[in-house]
Each structure stands twice: as structure tokens, then as C-alpha cells.
Amino acid sequence: MDRNTFTGLFLIMIVLAGSFYFFKPSEAEIKKENERIAADSIKKATANKPAIPAPAATATASTVDSSALKGPFGGNINGTNQTSVLENELLKLTLTNKGGKILSVQVKGQKTYDGKPVILFDGNENKFGLNLNIGGKIVNTNDLYFTAVKNGSSISMKANYSGDKYIEYLYDLKPNTSNVDFNINLNGLNQIVQGNTITLNWEATLLEQEKSGKKEQEHSAPYYKYLNENPDYLNVAKDVKEDLKEGKIEWFSFKQHFFSAVLIPAIPFEKGDLEVKVSTEPGKIKWYGANMQLAFNQLSAQNYAMKFYFGTNKFSTLKAQGHEIEKQVDMGYWPLKYINRFIVLPVFNFLEGFGWNYGLIILVLTIMLKVAMSPLTYKSYLSMAKMRILKPEMDVIKAKVGEDNPTLLQQEYLKLYKQVGVNPLGGCLPMLLQLPFVMAFFFFFPNLFELRGESFLWMKDLSTYDDFIKFGFTIPFIGDHLSLMCVLMTISTLIYTYFNNQISGASGQMKYIGYIMPIVFLGVLNSYPSGLNYYYFLANMLTFAQQFLIKSMVDDDKIHKTLQENKAKPVEKKKKSGFSAKLEDYMRQQQQAQIQQKKK
């Protein structure tokens, strides 16, 4: 090589080295080009991928800055549905990577009325996820595909934003529990998510479990509880949406008749809204929707701890959850709910401990109630017997005064009551005192989970009606069936009314009004639980037995003699009750008013 050639080659090397140094791309440009190449690779792989994605494609997606792919969480927008299962003795949860949510819940050990497994909700129409404000755009995690990793009794669902920025849903189902521990972890999103709150959205369509979808709808509603307040619920009969802004929300529940799905946050929700829509589709009860606000403190690692309850609406089970969740079991209005909760339910649970059939438990419960109320029943019978014995004298007064002056007639009746020492309301008051217990059972039995699926005699399920006769068509007021236990209850009530009229000596309109009510109740109670009608039937039969026993103890001749002796006593020695005095004054005022009216 001569000197000139060497010099030329040396100059060319210097020029190449200088151009490489001065015109080389920056680190940012290199990164951008690499991302473009990776994006093109993923796009081609997606276009040509088989039904089940290859592991290489999944690994590539997880290593890419997904914020550069179609916006926030771009790498999680497309994917293939995959499911995972968490299961213990009480629950079977099916989770899906689409939304990282619980897809369906099966309550193990329970069956629908037609013998199928109890599935609270199922299918992709059920939604669960966070609404995140990222760059002015609302991203709903229900639409993202998460990566599922199962570890023993827990499953982690993770969606990467980029690098160490991600959302994680952690589900943990421990043995022999109806609770699912649920944690939301937001890592590195403090500079990405805007605002000081994020929204948790949950929507679910509850499936039919019971014999009568209509009755199940009547007992199903979303419940919620403000912090330091009593639980409340939305309308059970119509579509409604309610904003919950009166305080922080301790929990909310998607409740149906005998089962519930409850979400309990460790830190109460800031506010929210609940919505319910009555479903008209076969096999579906209602659609529920909830949007709850969670405080977002712009921390680099934000955690929200919560707990799901999926299970029965058995009062004791719900009470064990705390937070007064058991109050979503409808025990009636005041004071009925206190009678049911503190008297009837403890006695029922005590009897249940003997392991008897529930038909026998209802029988013993009814006997115990009748024995406890027997002093009031005795007083009522005695008072009605006195009124019956006085009826001949009352008929004489009525013939003498006539029916044209009802006020004067009532005054004369009061004089007679005063003379013989009889309280005209003596038969009513004991009955009124027993009425709250009768009404309390009207709420107790239809909402008692323990009766669900329990049979007795011909009744296959004491928690619903026994359609002994099926019409195949609907009759107004009655329905499409006839309940044998309701018919027996109606017949026994009519017989009870007849004997009651014999005791009280009722006549005229009062005599026939008592026969109308049982017929009305036939239409009302025909679709109510056979356990409730069975209780009312037993109550009537035991009342017959009580009256027969009391009748053998009461001597009408002796009562008549006592009344006549009272009548013979001087008036000044008789003590006038406050009620009698007020009633007498009222009658006097009415008579004066009638006299003044006639003068005009």
C-alpha cells in the first residue's frame, strides 16, 4: 500500500466515525423505534393468532409499555376470555379475566325450587370494575383483560398500565366461609388517575330461585346502610334509582328473597347511587346497579380492602356478619319487628335445637303462644258471655226506645252496662292485645329462611304455597291455583266466626261482617307460604279447644245472677270508670246536638 492510498483510507475512516458520532439517534428516538417495532409485532401476531393465544404473544404483551397501545391500558384492551375457579364447602366462584371480576356465584348445599344449583348471578351482562379518569377519558376496568394468577385459596387479577404501574384485584376464599376477601391495589397510578375519588361500579341480574317469581320479586330489593344509621332499601315494586348522599355508606346489598350478595368496605364509601329494575324476562328477578365513590389519595400505592358476602338470608348467619346486615330480613313494622326478633325468633330457634320437623315446631310454637295468651282469651270469652246474657234486656230497651234515635239508644245501653258492671269493650281489648302477635307471624313466616325447602304432610315447601289444585289458567283474585292449607285455614276461620257469634250474641250487620273477612283472606293468602296458613289454621283449632275448655268452666246462670245482683246495688256505690264517664259525656253531647238540630 503506497502512502497516498493509506492517507485516503485514513481520511475515509475519520469521516465515517465522525458521521456515526454526530448523526447517531438519541436514546428517546431509539426507545420510540423499539416500541414501534414491538407494536407492529403484536399487531401481526393478533391478526394471525389461533383461537387460543400462544404463550409467546402473552409474554410479549406483558413486556410492552401498554400506554402506547390505543391509549390507557392499551395492552389489555384485546384478549381471550378465560375463567378461574375458587371453591370451598359453601361457595363456588367462577372468575373471568375479562374485567378481572367474579363471573358467577354458586351457593353450595342449596337448590332452586326445581332442584337446580342456586346461582346468584351469571354471565357477561354482570359487570364489576373501577371507573378511572385518565387524561380526561373514563376507563372502565370491566372492559380490560387481566392476567390471572392462582395461589392456593386466592386469585390475583392484574392489568398493567406500564412498567410497575398496574391495577390488581385480589380475591381470597378461605375454607368453610361465605365471605370472600377482596382487595384492590393501585400501584403507581397516582400521577395517572385524575381526581380525588374513583368509582366502583357493580351491576348484576339476579336469577330466579323460588317457586313464584312474582313473590320473589316482592321480597327482593337493594339494601344499603349509612354509617351510624339503620339499613334502608329501595322500592320493591317498581324501577327506581336513588342517590345516596346523606352520609358515608357502610355497606350495600343485592338482596333477593332468601339470598344476598353484600359488599362491605373496610373504609365506608364516600357516597354513591343504587338502581333497581324489575325484570320481565323468564328466570330473572331484578337487575341491580351500584356506583360507589372511593377516596383516591394520590398515593403511589393505594389499597382498598373489602369483603363480599354471598349466601343465605338466614337471620343468625347475617347477624354473624356484623354491620346490622340481618336487618335486611323483613320482620315487619314497629312493634311487630321487635315481637318477631326478641320473642318469636328466639323461641323458634330454641325449638329448632331439638331437631324436630318444622311442621311440628310450628305446632309447638303455636301451642306456647296460645298458652301464654290464655288469660286474655279467658277475659275476652267472659266479657262476650256477659254481653250475650244481657242481650234479652238490650232487646227490650231497643223495642222501647226504637231505632230512630241511635244516640239515646246507646245511652240506655250504657246505663244498663253501668248498672250490671259490664265493660262493653271488655271482649275487644284482650283480642286487640293478641293482634300484634297474629300480625307479627304474617311477616315472620314468609321471610324465615329455615322453612325453605322443608316439607310437612302434603306441603313440599313450607316457604311457599302448596298448589294442591292447579287450574291451568288465572282466576281473578284467586290466581292459577288453590292452596289446600289456605282453604283449610279459611274453613276453620268461618267455623270460628260462627261460634264466636254464638258466644257474643252478635246480630245484624256485625253478624255477617265476620264471614266476609275469611273469604277476603282466601284470595290474599292463597299465594302466601303454606307455613303461614298452617300456623293460622292451628291457631283457629287451638282457639276452639280453648273456648271449649273455658265454656266448661263458665256457668251462664252464675254470671246472670251476678249481673242481676250488681243491678240491684245502689247506683252511688258503683264506681264509674274514666272511660265510661267520657263515653257517657260524649253520648250526652251527641243527644244535645241532635235536639238542637231538630229545633232548627
C-alpha positions as CSV (number, residue, x, y, z in Angstrom):
1,M,0.0,0.0,0.0
2,D,1.5,3.4,-1.0
3,R,1.4,6.5,1.0
4,N,-1.4,8.1,-0.9
5,T,-3.7,5.1,-0.6
6,F,-3.1,4.8,3.1
7,T,-3.9,8.6,3.5
8,G,-7.1,8.2,1.6
9,L,-8.3,5.3,3.6
10,F,-7.5,7.0,6.9
11,L,-9.5,10.1,5.9
12,I,-12.5,7.9,4.9
13,M,-12.4,6.2,8.4
14,I,-12.3,9.6,10.1
15,V,-15.3,10.8,8.1
16,L,-17.3,7.6,8.9
17,A,-16.5,7.8,12.6
18,G,-17.5,11.4,12.8
19,S,-20.8,10.9,10.9
20,F,-21.7,8.0,13.2
21,Y,-21.0,10.1,16.3
22,F,-22.7,13.3,15.2
23,F,-25.7,11.7,13.4
24,K,-26.5,8.8,15.7
25,P,-30.2,8.7,17.1
26,S,-30.9,9.9,20.7
27,E,-31.9,7.4,23.4
28,A,-35.5,8.6,23.2
29,E,-35.6,8.0,19.4
30,I,-34.2,4.5,19.9
31,K,-36.9,3.7,22.5
32,K,-39.6,5.0,20.3
33,E,-38.4,3.0,17.4
34,N,-38.3,-0.2,19.5
35,E,-41.8,0.4,20.7
36,R,-43.0,0.9,17.2
37,I,-41.4,-2.4,16.2
38,A,-42.9,-4.2,19.2
39,A,-46.3,-2.8,18.4
40,D,-46.1,-3.9,14.8
41,S,-45.1,-7.4,16.0
42,I,-48.1,-7.6,18.4
43,K,-50.5,-6.3,15.7
44,K,-49.3,-9.0,13.2
45,A,-49.5,-11.7,15.9
46,T,-53.0,-10.7,16.8
47,A,-54.1,-10.8,13.2
48,N,-52.8,-14.3,12.7
49,K,-53.2,-15.8,16.2
50,P,-55.1,-19.0,16.7
51,A,-58.2,-19.4,18.9
52,I,-56.0,-20.0,21.9
53,P,-53.2,-17.4,22.1
54,A,-49.7,-18.7,22.1
55,P,-47.7,-18.1,25.2
56,A,-45.1,-16.1,23.3
57,A,-47.8,-13.5,22.4
58,T,-48.8,-13.2,26.1
59,A,-45.2,-12.7,27.2
60,T,-44.6,-10.1,24.5
61,A,-47.7,-8.1,25.6
62,S,-46.6,-8.0,29.2
63,T,-43.2,-6.5,28.4
64,V,-44.6,-3.6,26.3
65,D,-45.4,-0.1,27.5
66,S,-49.2,-0.6,27.1
67,S,-49.9,3.1,27.5
68,A,-48.6,3.5,23.9
69,L,-51.1,1.0,22.6
70,K,-54.5,2.6,21.9
71,G,-54.4,4.8,25.0
72,P,-54.5,3.8,28.7
73,F,-54.2,0.1,29.4
74,G,-54.0,-0.4,25.6
75,G,-52.2,-3.8,26.0
76,N,-55.3,-5.0,28.0
77,I,-58.0,-4.0,25.6
78,N,-57.9,-7.1,23.5
79,G,-57.7,-10.7,24.7
80,T,-59.4,-14.0,25.0
81,N,-61.9,-14.9,27.8
82,Q,-60.5,-17.3,30.3
83,T,-62.0,-18.4,33.6
84,S,-60.7,-19.5,37.0
85,V,-62.4,-21.1,39.9
86,L,-62.3,-20.6,43.7
87,E,-64.2,-23.1,45.7
88,N,-64.8,-24.1,49.3
89,E,-67.5,-26.0,51.2
90,L,-70.1,-23.2,50.9
91,L,-69.3,-21.4,47.6
92,K,-68.1,-21.9,44.1
93,L,-66.9,-18.7,42.4
94,T,-66.1,-18.6,38.7
95,L,-63.8,-15.6,37.9
96,T,-63.1,-14.3,34.4
97,N,-60.0,-12.4,33.2
98,K,-62.4,-10.1,31.2
99,G,-62.8,-7.3,33.9
100,G,-60.9,-9.4,36.5
101,K,-64.3,-10.0,38.1
102,I,-66.5,-12.7,39.6
103,L,-68.5,-14.0,36.7
104,S,-70.8,-16.3,38.7
105,V,-71.6,-17.4,42.3
106,Q,-73.0,-20.8,43.3
107,V,-74.2,-21.2,46.8
108,K,-73.4,-24.8,47.5
109,G,-75.8,-27.0,49.5
110,Q,-78.8,-25.1,48.3
111,K,-81.2,-25.9,45.5
112,T,-83.7,-23.9,43.5
113,Y,-87.4,-25.0,43.8
114,D,-86.9,-27.2,40.7
115,G,-83.8,-28.9,42.1
116,K,-81.1,-27.0,40.2
117,P,-78.0,-25.4,41.9
118,V,-78.5,-21.9,43.3
119,I,-76.6,-19.5,41.1
120,L,-77.0,-15.9,42.3
121,F,-75.8,-14.3,39.1
122,D,-74.0,-15.5,36.0
123,G,-72.9,-14.2,32.5
124,N,-71.2,-11.3,30.9
125,E,-74.2,-9.0,31.4
126,N,-73.0,-8.8,35.0
127,K,-70.3,-6.0,35.4
128,F,-67.8,-5.1,38.0
129,G,-64.9,-2.7,37.9
130,L,-63.5,0.7,38.5
131,N,-64.2,3.9,36.5
132,L,-60.9,5.8,36.3
133,N,-60.4,9.3,34.9
134,I,-57.2,9.0,32.9
135,G,-56.4,12.1,30.7
136,G,-60.0,13.2,30.7
137,K,-61.2,9.8,29.5
138,I,-63.1,7.4,31.7
139,V,-61.6,4.0,31.6
140,N,-63.8,1.1,33.0
141,T,-61.7,-1.8,34.1
142,N,-64.7,-4.1,33.3
143,D,-63.6,-3.8,29.7
144,L,-60.0,-4.8,30.2
145,Y,-58.4,-8.2,30.1
146,F,-56.5,-9.1,33.3
147,T,-53.8,-11.6,33.9
148,A,-54.9,-14.3,36.4
149,V,-52.5,-16.0,38.8
150,K,-53.9,-18.5,41.3
151,N,-52.2,-19.2,44.5
152,G,-53.9,-21.7,46.8
153,S,-57.2,-20.1,48.0
154,S,-56.6,-16.8,46.3
155,I,-56.5,-15.4,42.8
156,S,-54.7,-12.3,41.6
157,M,-56.1,-10.4,38.6
158,K,-53.7,-7.8,37.3
159,A,-53.9,-5.3,34.5
160,N,-50.6,-3.4,33.6
161,Y,-50.6,0.2,32.6
162,S,-46.8,0.3,32.0
163,G,-43.7,-0.9,33.9
164,D,-44.6,-1.1,37.6
165,K,-47.9,0.7,37.1
166,Y,-50.9,-1.6,37.4
167,I,-54.3,-2.5,38.9
168,E,-54.6,-5.7,40.9
169,Y,-57.8,-7.4,42.2
170,L,-57.0,-10.0,44.8
171,Y,-59.7,-12.5,45.8
172,D,-59.3,-14.8,48.7
173,L,-61.8,-17.6,49.6
174,K,-60.9,-19.3,52.8
175,P,-62.3,-22.7,53.9
176,N,-65.8,-23.0,55.2
177,T,-66.9,-19.4,54.9
178,S,-69.4,-17.4,52.8
179,N,-67.1,-14.4,52.8
180,V,-64.6,-13.5,50.0
181,D,-61.8,-11.1,51.0
182,F,-61.4,-8.6,48.2
183,N,-58.5,-6.2,47.8
184,I,-58.0,-3.5,45.1
185,N,-54.3,-2.5,44.7
186,L,-53.5,0.6,42.6
187,N,-49.8,0.8,42.1
188,G,-48.0,3.8,40.5
189,L,-51.2,5.3,39.2
190,N,-51.1,8.5,41.4
191,Q,-49.7,10.6,38.6
192,I,-52.1,9.0,36.0
193,V,-55.5,8.9,37.6
194,Q,-57.1,12.3,37.9
195,G,-59.4,13.5,40.7
196,N,-59.7,12.7,44.4
197,T,-62.3,9.9,44.0
198,I,-62.7,6.8,41.9
199,T,-66.0,5.0,41.2
200,L,-66.7,1.3,41.9
201,N,-69.4,0.0,39.5
202,W,-71.3,-3.2,40.1
203,E,-74.2,-4.4,38.0
204,A,-75.9,-7.8,38.3
205,T,-79.0,-9.6,37.2
206,L,-80.4,-11.8,39.9
207,L,-81.7,-15.2,38.8
208,E,-85.0,-16.8,39.9
209,Q,-84.6,-19.3,42.7
210,E,-88.1,-19.8,44.2
211,K,-91.4,-21.3,43.0
212,S,-93.1,-18.0,42.5
213,G,-91.1,-15.4,40.6
214,K,-93.7,-12.7,41.5
215,K,-93.4,-13.4,45.2
216,E,-89.6,-13.4,44.9
217,Q,-89.7,-10.0,43.3
218,E,-91.9,-8.7,46.1
219,H,-89.2,-9.7,48.6
220,S,-86.2,-8.5,46.6
221,A,-84.5,-5.1,46.7
222,P,-81.1,-3.4,47.0
223,Y,-80.3,-2.5,50.6
224,Y,-77.8,-0.1,52.0
225,K,-76.7,1.3,55.3
226,Y,-75.3,4.8,56.1
227,L,-72.7,4.9,58.8
228,N,-74.4,5.1,62.2
229,E,-77.9,4.7,60.7
230,N,-80.3,1.8,60.2
231,P,-80.3,-0.1,57.0
232,D,-82.7,1.1,54.3
233,Y,-83.8,-0.2,50.9
234,L,-85.2,0.8,47.5
235,N,-88.8,0.3,46.3
236,V,-89.6,-3.4,45.8
237,A,-92.4,-2.9,43.3
238,K,-91.0,-0.6,40.6
239,D,-87.9,0.7,38.8
240,V,-86.1,3.3,40.8
241,K,-82.7,5.0,41.1
242,E,-81.6,6.7,44.3
243,D,-78.7,8.9,45.0
244,L,-77.0,8.1,48.4
245,K,-75.6,11.4,49.6
246,E,-76.8,11.6,53.2
247,G,-73.6,10.2,54.6
248,K,-70.9,7.6,54.2
249,I,-72.1,4.2,53.1
250,E,-71.1,1.3,55.4
251,W,-72.3,-1.5,53.0
252,F,-74.8,-2.2,50.3
253,S,-76.5,-5.4,49.3
254,F,-78.1,-7.0,46.2
255,K,-80.8,-8.9,48.1
256,Q,-83.3,-11.3,46.8
257,H,-85.9,-13.3,48.8
258,F,-83.7,-15.9,50.5
259,F,-80.2,-15.0,49.3
260,S,-77.9,-11.9,49.2
261,A,-74.7,-10.6,47.7
262,V,-73.3,-8.0,50.0
263,L,-70.2,-5.8,49.6
264,I,-68.7,-4.4,52.8
265,P,-65.7,-2.0,52.5
266,A,-63.2,-1.6,55.3
267,I,-63.4,2.1,54.9
268,P,-67.0,3.3,54.0
269,F,-67.8,4.6,50.6
270,E,-67.9,8.4,50.3
271,K,-71.3,8.4,48.5
272,G,-72.9,6.6,45.7
273,D,-76.2,5.6,44.0
274,L,-78.3,2.4,43.7
275,E,-80.7,1.4,41.0
276,V,-83.2,-1.4,40.5
277,K,-85.2,-2.6,37.6
278,V,-87.8,-5.2,37.7
279,S,-87.1,-7.9,35.1
280,T,-89.8,-9.2,32.7
281,E,-87.6,-12.0,31.3
282,P,-88.3,-15.6,32.4
283,G,-85.9,-16.9,35.0
284,K,-84.7,-13.4,36.0
285,I,-85.9,-11.4,39.1
286,K,-84.4,-8.0,39.0
287,W,-81.4,-6.0,37.7
288,Y,-79.4,-4.1,40.3
289,G,-76.8,-1.4,39.7
290,A,-74.5,0.4,42.1
291,N,-71.9,3.2,41.7
292,M,-69.9,3.8,44.8
293,Q,-67.3,6.5,45.4
294,L,-63.9,5.6,46.9
295,A,-61.5,8.3,48.2
296,F,-58.3,8.5,46.0
297,N,-55.5,10.0,48.0
298,Q,-53.0,10.1,45.1
299,L,-50.7,7.7,46.9
300,S,-48.2,5.7,44.8
301,A,-49.6,2.5,46.4
302,Q,-53.3,2.8,47.1
303,N,-55.2,-0.2,48.7
304,Y,-58.9,-0.7,49.2
305,A,-59.8,-3.7,51.4
306,M,-63.4,-5.1,51.2
307,K,-65.4,-8.2,51.9
308,F,-68.1,-9.9,49.9
309,Y,-70.8,-12.0,51.5
310,F,-72.5,-14.5,49.2
311,G,-75.1,-16.7,50.9
312,T,-78.4,-17.2,52.6
313,N,-80.6,-14.7,54.3
314,K,-80.8,-16.7,57.5
315,F,-81.1,-14.2,60.3
316,S,-78.4,-15.7,62.5
317,T,-76.0,-16.1,59.6
318,L,-76.4,-12.4,58.6
319,K,-76.1,-11.3,62.2
320,A,-72.8,-13.0,62.4
321,Q,-71.5,-10.8,59.6
322,G,-72.0,-7.7,61.8
323,H,-72.9,-4.2,60.5
324,E,-76.6,-5.0,61.2
325,I,-76.9,-6.8,57.9
326,E,-79.5,-9.1,59.5
327,K,-82.0,-6.1,59.4
328,Q,-82.5,-6.7,55.7
329,V,-84.6,-9.7,56.8
330,D,-88.1,-8.1,56.9
331,M,-89.5,-8.7,60.4
332,G,-92.4,-6.2,60.0
333,Y,-93.1,-2.7,61.2
334,W,-92.9,-1.4,64.7
335,P,-93.8,-3.0,67.1
336,L,-94.1,-6.3,65.1
337,K,-90.3,-6.5,64.3
338,Y,-89.5,-6.4,68.0
339,I,-92.0,-9.1,68.7
340,N,-90.5,-11.3,66.0
341,R,-86.9,-10.5,66.7
342,F,-86.9,-10.7,70.5
343,I,-89.7,-13.2,71.3
344,V,-90.8,-15.3,68.3
345,L,-87.4,-15.9,66.8
346,P,-85.6,-17.0,70.0
347,V,-88.4,-19.4,70.8
348,F,-88.3,-20.8,67.3
349,N,-84.5,-21.2,67.5
350,F,-84.9,-22.9,70.8
351,L,-87.4,-25.4,69.4
352,E,-85.2,-25.9,66.3
353,G,-82.5,-27.2,68.6
354,F,-84.5,-30.4,69.2
355,G,-84.1,-31.4,65.6
356,W,-87.9,-31.7,65.0
357,N,-89.7,-31.4,61.7
358,Y,-90.6,-27.8,61.1
359,G,-94.3,-28.6,60.9
360,L,-94.0,-29.9,64.5
361,I,-92.0,-26.8,65.5
362,I,-94.8,-24.6,64.2
363,L,-97.3,-26.6,66.1
364,V,-95.4,-26.4,69.4
365,L,-94.8,-22.7,68.8
366,T,-98.5,-22.1,68.3
367,I,-99.4,-24.0,71.5
368,M,-96.9,-22.0,73.5
369,L,-98.3,-18.7,72.2
370,K,-101.9,-19.8,72.9
371,V,-101.0,-20.9,76.5
372,A,-99.3,-17.5,77.1
373,M,-102.3,-15.7,75.8
374,S,-104.9,-17.8,77.6
375,P,-105.6,-15.3,80.4
376,L,-106.5,-12.7,77.7
377,T,-108.6,-15.3,75.9
378,Y,-110.4,-16.1,79.1
379,K,-111.2,-12.5,79.8
380,S,-112.4,-12.0,76.3
381,Y,-114.7,-15.0,76.4
382,L,-116.1,-14.0,79.8
383,S,-116.9,-10.5,78.6
384,M,-118.6,-11.8,75.4
385,A,-120.6,-14.2,77.6
386,K,-121.8,-11.3,79.7
387,M,-122.9,-9.4,76.6
388,R,-124.7,-12.4,75.3
389,I,-126.6,-12.9,78.6
390,L,-127.5,-9.2,78.6
391,K,-128.9,-9.3,75.0
392,P,-132.6,-10.1,76.0
393,E,-132.6,-6.9,78.2
394,M,-130.9,-4.9,75.4
395,D,-133.6,-6.1,73.0
396,V,-136.3,-4.8,75.4
397,I,-134.5,-1.4,75.6
398,K,-134.3,-1.3,71.8
399,A,-138.0,-2.1,71.4
400,K,-138.8,0.7,74.0
401,V,-136.6,3.4,72.6
402,G,-136.8,2.5,68.9
403,E,-134.1,2.7,66.3
404,D,-134.8,6.2,65.2
405,N,-132.7,7.7,67.9
406,P,-129.4,5.8,68.0
407,T,-127.8,8.2,70.4
408,L,-130.5,7.8,73.0
409,L,-130.4,4.0,72.4
410,Q,-126.7,3.9,73.1
411,Q,-127.2,6.0,76.3
412,E,-129.7,3.5,77.5
413,Y,-127.3,0.7,76.7
414,L,-124.6,2.5,78.7
415,K,-126.9,2.8,81.7
416,L,-127.5,-0.9,81.6
417,Y,-123.8,-1.6,81.3
418,K,-123.2,0.7,84.3
419,Q,-125.9,-1.0,86.4
420,V,-124.7,-4.5,85.9
421,G,-121.0,-3.6,85.9
422,V,-120.1,-4.7,82.4
423,N,-117.4,-3.1,80.2
424,P,-118.7,-3.2,76.5
425,L,-115.1,-3.2,75.3
426,G,-114.1,-6.0,77.6
427,G,-114.2,-8.6,74.8
428,C,-112.3,-6.4,72.3
429,L,-109.4,-5.3,74.4
430,P,-107.9,-8.8,75.0
431,M,-108.3,-9.5,71.3
432,L,-106.5,-6.3,70.4
433,L,-103.6,-7.2,72.7
434,Q,-103.3,-10.5,70.9
435,L,-103.5,-8.9,67.4
436,P,-99.8,-7.8,67.2
437,F,-98.7,-11.4,67.6
438,V,-101.1,-12.5,64.9
439,M,-99.8,-9.8,62.6
440,A,-96.1,-10.5,63.5
441,F,-96.4,-14.0,62.1
442,F,-97.6,-12.5,58.8
443,F,-94.1,-11.2,58.4
444,F,-92.2,-13.9,60.2
445,F,-93.0,-17.0,58.2
446,P,-92.7,-15.6,54.7
447,N,-89.2,-14.3,55.5
448,L,-87.9,-17.3,57.5
449,F,-85.2,-19.0,55.6
450,E,-85.3,-22.1,57.8
451,L,-88.6,-23.1,56.2
452,R,-87.2,-23.0,52.7
453,G,-87.4,-26.5,51.1
454,E,-88.8,-28.1,54.3
455,S,-91.8,-30.4,53.7
456,F,-94.6,-31.4,56.0
457,L,-97.6,-33.6,55.2
458,W,-98.5,-32.8,51.6
459,M,-96.8,-29.5,51.7
460,K,-93.4,-29.9,49.8
461,D,-92.1,-26.5,50.8
462,L,-93.3,-24.6,53.8
463,S,-91.8,-21.3,52.5
464,T,-94.2,-21.2,49.5
465,Y,-97.8,-22.0,48.6
466,D,-99.0,-25.6,48.2
467,D,-100.8,-25.6,44.8
468,F,-103.0,-28.6,45.6
469,I,-105.2,-27.7,42.7
470,K,-103.7,-26.2,39.6
471,F,-106.2,-24.5,37.2
472,G,-104.0,-24.1,34.2
473,F,-105.4,-20.6,33.9
474,T,-105.7,-17.5,36.1
475,I,-108.8,-16.6,38.1
476,P,-109.1,-13.0,39.2
477,F,-108.4,-12.6,43.0
478,I,-107.5,-16.3,43.4
479,G,-104.7,-16.9,40.8
480,D,-103.8,-20.0,38.9
481,H,-104.0,-22.5,41.8
482,L,-105.8,-23.3,45.0
483,S,-103.8,-23.9,48.2
484,L,-105.3,-26.7,50.3
485,M,-103.8,-25.3,53.5
486,C,-105.3,-21.9,52.7
487,V,-108.7,-23.5,52.1
488,L,-108.5,-25.3,55.4
489,M,-107.5,-22.1,57.2
490,T,-110.5,-20.3,55.6
491,I,-112.9,-23.0,56.6
492,S,-111.6,-23.1,60.2
493,T,-111.9,-19.3,60.3
494,L,-115.5,-19.4,59.2
495,I,-116.3,-22.0,61.8
496,Y,-114.5,-19.9,64.4
497,T,-116.6,-16.9,63.4
498,Y,-119.8,-18.8,63.7
499,F,-119.0,-20.0,67.3
500,N,-117.8,-16.5,68.2
501,N,-121.1,-15.0,67.1
502,Q,-122.8,-17.6,69.3
503,I,-120.8,-16.6,72.3
504,S,-121.1,-12.8,71.8
505,G,-124.7,-12.9,70.6
506,A,-123.8,-10.7,67.6
507,S,-126.7,-9.9,65.2
508,G,-127.5,-7.7,62.2
509,Q,-124.6,-6.5,60.1
510,M,-122.0,-7.4,62.7
511,K,-123.0,-11.0,62.4
512,Y,-122.2,-11.1,58.7
513,I,-119.1,-8.9,58.5
514,G,-117.2,-11.7,60.3
515,Y,-118.0,-14.1,57.4
516,I,-116.7,-11.7,54.7
517,M,-113.2,-11.3,56.0
518,P,-112.2,-15.0,55.8
519,I,-113.3,-15.0,52.1
520,V,-111.1,-12.0,51.5
521,F,-108.2,-13.6,53.2
522,L,-108.6,-16.7,51.0
523,G,-107.7,-14.6,48.0
524,V,-104.9,-12.7,49.8
525,L,-103.2,-15.7,51.4
526,N,-103.7,-18.2,48.6
527,S,-100.2,-17.4,47.3
528,Y,-98.6,-17.0,50.7
529,P,-96.4,-19.6,52.3
530,S,-98.1,-22.8,53.4
531,G,-96.3,-22.5,56.7
532,L,-98.1,-19.2,57.4
533,N,-101.5,-20.7,56.5
534,Y,-100.7,-23.8,58.6
535,Y,-100.0,-21.5,61.6
536,Y,-103.3,-19.7,61.2
537,F,-105.1,-23.0,60.8
538,L,-103.5,-24.3,64.0
539,A,-104.3,-21.1,65.8
540,N,-108.0,-21.5,65.0
541,M,-108.1,-25.1,66.0
542,L,-106.4,-24.3,69.3
543,T,-108.8,-21.5,69.9
544,F,-111.7,-23.9,69.5
545,A,-110.1,-26.1,72.1
546,Q,-109.6,-23.2,74.5
547,Q,-113.1,-22.0,74.1
548,F,-114.5,-25.5,74.7
549,L,-112.4,-25.7,77.9
550,I,-113.4,-22.2,79.1
551,K,-117.0,-22.9,78.3
552,S,-116.9,-25.9,80.6
553,M,-115.5,-23.6,83.3
554,V,-118.0,-20.8,82.9
555,D,-121.6,-21.0,84.2
556,D,-124.0,-18.7,82.4
557,D,-126.6,-18.9,85.2
558,K,-124.0,-17.8,87.7
559,I,-122.9,-14.9,85.5
560,H,-126.6,-13.9,85.1
561,K,-127.1,-14.0,88.8
562,T,-124.0,-11.9,89.4
563,L,-125.2,-9.3,86.9
564,Q,-128.6,-9.0,88.5
565,E,-127.0,-8.6,91.9
566,N,-124.9,-5.8,90.5
567,K,-128.0,-4.2,89.0
568,A,-129.8,-4.3,92.4
569,K,-127.0,-2.4,94.1
570,P,-127.4,1.3,94.8
571,V,-126.0,3.5,92.0
572,E,-123.9,5.6,94.3
573,K,-121.9,2.6,95.4
574,K,-120.9,1.8,91.9
575,K,-117.5,3.1,90.7
576,K,-117.5,4.8,87.3
577,S,-114.5,4.2,85.2
578,G,-112.8,7.1,83.4
579,F,-113.7,5.6,80.0
580,S,-117.4,5.1,81.0
581,A,-117.6,8.7,82.2
582,K,-116.0,10.0,78.9
583,L,-118.3,7.8,76.8
584,E,-121.4,9.0,78.8
585,D,-120.4,12.6,78.4
586,Y,-119.9,12.1,74.6
587,M,-123.3,10.5,74.3
588,R,-124.9,13.3,76.2
589,Q,-123.3,15.9,73.9
590,Q,-124.5,14.0,70.8
591,Q,-128.0,13.9,72.2
592,Q,-127.9,17.7,72.8
593,A,-126.6,18.2,69.3
594,Q,-129.5,16.2,67.8
595,I,-132.0,18.2,69.9
596,Q,-130.6,21.4,68.6
597,Q,-130.6,20.2,65.1
598,K,-134.3,19.3,65.3
599,K,-135.2,22.7,66.7
600,K,-133.6,24.3,63.7
